[in-house]
Amino acid sequence: MMLRLMGLFAIIPATVFLTISFFILFTIRKIETGGLRVFGYVITALLWCCSLLAFSVGVYTLSTGRHPMISMLKHMQCGQMQGMMQGRMPEMMHGQK
């Protein structure tokens, strides 16, 4: 139940990204230089994509009760524990395959 409520916290980064993009768009209207204006539009589009991604993960967490990053972390920890039980360090720790 508590993990589902974590999905509500996705509203915070989505709101921050959208607020920053609003101020960038507001500033672009005052800029005369074309190159800087294009850069501002690119940054705004990237912020909108990040906002959409954060909001999508929040909706996914609310609807399923599972967070994608937590399952990935559990999978990584299992691999590291197996490596330690075999008496060697995991490959990720020292960069060798």
Secondary structure as GFF3:
##gff-version 3
##sequence-region A 1 97
A	DSSP	alpha_helix	2	6	.	.	.	ID=ss1
A	DSSP	three_ten_helix	7	10	.	.	.	ID=ss2
A	DSSP	alpha_helix	11	28	.	.	.	ID=ss3
A	DSSP	alpha_helix	34	64	.	.	.	ID=ss4
A	DSSP	alpha_helix	68	85	.	.	.	ID=ss5
A	DSSP	alpha_helix	91	94	.	.	.	ID=ss6
###
